[in-house]
């Protein structure tokens, strides 16, 4: 099963029952935290800023899908979960907070690297809309082409036109040919992070 396909299956409504209060972005964050080492339900809820009831539902779905196991030390990835997370990280290997730069529309700025997806980007409107729907103020989509980072439809040379952002991106993400960098900004760290991830997910295969 593909990364995006599995994530979508985990957030489908399952009748009967209450409406879901989480998205695939929450699942990614939970898996990221679990991948760092065993962690309990309470700590997960606190780190994500959501209720323990929602975390219980997320954990149940991840467990039912054989992505995680639960022990006295907390939640940890199964072998299947490790394979899934490896595939995710191969496609979206880096996520970093940036200092304020020319693309910062709000207090916090996050950049995400997506490998070898440059051909899927048009002018970045789909990515921007996805980021806004996730609560971010916006997102800027950059592509590496012919040794340069470009902003489709706006700039053929980000190094020249947006030097502060360019220096941070090259230093922290080291993008290569046909890679995509999405810069999301939000009023909180979570909104900036989820906005950038939501934009990145639009570039993964359905």
C-alpha positions, 0 to 999 in steps of 0.5 A: 500500500502506498504512503498516501493511500494508507494515510487516507484509509486511516482517516476514513469515517467508520460508521457508526461512531462520532466524527473524527477530530484528527487528520492524516497530519496528526497521524504523521506527527504521531508516527514521527514521535513514536519513531523516535522511541517508545512514548505513552499516550499522555505524552503524545496528547500533550505534544500534539495538543489534542485530547486523550480521547482523540489520541486513543482513537489514533492509537487504536487505528494505528494498532489495528493497521499493524503500524504500532504495538503497545508495551509497558514502555509505550507505543513503538513501531512494528516492522510494518510500521518501520517500513512505512515510516522509511517509505515516508522519509524517503519521500519527505526526508527533512522538515525544519524550522526556519528563521524569518525570511522573505516567505514568512507571512506569520510568526513561524516558518517551516520548510519541508523537502520532497524528493523528486517531485518537481514535475508535479508542481505547476505554480504552487496554488494547490500546495498553498490552498492545502496549507491554508486549509490546514490552518497555515497562513500560506505556503510557497513551493520551490523547485530545483531545476538546472542547478537553480532553485526557482519559484514557478511563475515568479522567480527563475533564481531564488538565490538572487530574488530571495537571498535570506530564504535561499541561504537557509534552505540550502544550508538546512535542506540541501535540495537536489535536482527535481526536488521540491521545497515547501515553505509553510508559515503560521501563527503557531508552530503547529499550524506552520508545520501542518501547513507545510506537510499538508502542502507536501502531501499533495505531491505524493501519489494517490 
